[in-house]
Amino acid sequence: PIVLFAPTYIRERSTDQLPGTTDKAKEVVAALPECNVLFLPHQMCDYRDYFKDYPLRIDPEYDRKHEYLLGCDLLISDNSSMIFEAALLDRPIVLLNRTEYPTYLNVWKVRENDAFGGDLVDVGDFVDASDLTNLQQAVLQNLANPGRWRERRAYWAEKALGYCDGRSTEKIVDKIEEVIGG
């Protein structure tokens, strides 16, 4: 199986910027010896020198992220927007999070006053990034039963992207007419 690990970039510790899981690449690859792991760090992460000694099987380019997403069997990510794109494609997702940062889980709880209404973004199994012993089990379980989180993925794809109603072209044309005054 092909597993795409697409973490957010590592940010500075502050109240509004939380660290991603880019630094977990080596451990993710090691935890999944029976999988082909594609490591796709965020485009803002200067990772090439940092990860040159890691046992990465493939070092894809970020601008080809949609090709990798289309070709993978499962996505592992933290709070990257890639989870919504994977949900749109109905790809199984394992969410890797850092529970050692008390506010990190709040990233999944979208602000109460926005369009998401404070729902927990639950599109797949959660694995604690500080202890990856459950990662292999979560990945294998989702690969064996890819429909396990299907309803939640569909819910979040529609809620986050809003393109699932079959009216995408009509919406674009309406917006163009609105802008040009047509």
Secondary structure, DSSP 8 states (H G I E B T S, - for coil): -EEEE--------SSS----SGGGHHHHHHH-TTSEEEE---TT---TTTTTTS--SB---GGGHHHHHHH-SEEEESS-THHHHHHHTT--EEEEE-TTSTTGGGGTB--TTSTTTT-B--SSEEEETT-GGGHHHHHHHHHH-TTTTHHHHHHHHHHHH--TTS-HHHHHHHHHHHHHT-
